[in-house]
Amino acid sequence: MKQPTVIGDQVSPHVRALVFALAEKDIVCKIESPSSSEALARFSNTPESGQASLAEPRLLWNDHQIIGREECLRFVDEMTERNPLTPKDDADHRRVEAALALYYREAVLTLGWQVAAPYMLAIVTGTPLGPILPEPSEEARETVGKLEGMLGSSAFFGGERLSLADIALSALFEHLSTFREYQTLVPSGSSLRGWYQRVSTRSAFDLTRQAGGSIPGLFQAA
């Protein structure tokens, strides 16, 4: 098998999730910027290229070209049997699917873009934020409450094993953890705080870490 290539911004939580998933399966990938000449040349003549944003991660896997945050992540698990990331237990499988749906349809906005927006605006306009920052939105609190309810007392969203949902959520939460809002949304002793500590100490997760980039990372989640 050729070395897979992930095309996307390395601070994007969706790109980091792909790197994480591949590393859990002992596969080392190459990462290319979406604006590199090599990346643009690869996709300029594909029928999918005109329909997909450059913000969407892209995966080159042997003769396959996959575009899309969720599509790429699922493809990695479907194409490799080692360390499966989809639970066989029906209840755990349903929980993983529910957590993935919540992440892609809600959390990327309420825990990503909405949190980063005031900071990004301050950078763009050169206007410093005041000493008292706004509290997390009600939508963000509701999203965290839903995730807490799904996780329950389990170690991971996949039960006792790491799953696609854990991987998809991991980088978003690392970016979020650098903001003051994290302490309010995910207090010490909460099940999500314990979950993040378990996920973030895995050796495969370390491969996804990038210096800086938390604001653009959250901004790119949506």
Protein Blocks (a to p, Z undefined) as FASTA:
>chain_A
ZZdddeddfklmklmmmmmmmmmnopacddddfkbmklmmmmmmgfklmmpcfklccdde
hjbccedjklmmmmmmmmpmghpabdfblklmmmmmmmmmmmmmmmmmmmmmmmmmmmmm
mmmnopacdfbdcdddfklmmmmmmmmmmnmmafblnljaccfklmmmmmmmmmmmmpmk
lmmmmgghiaklmmmmmmmmpfklmmmpcgehklmmmmmmZZ
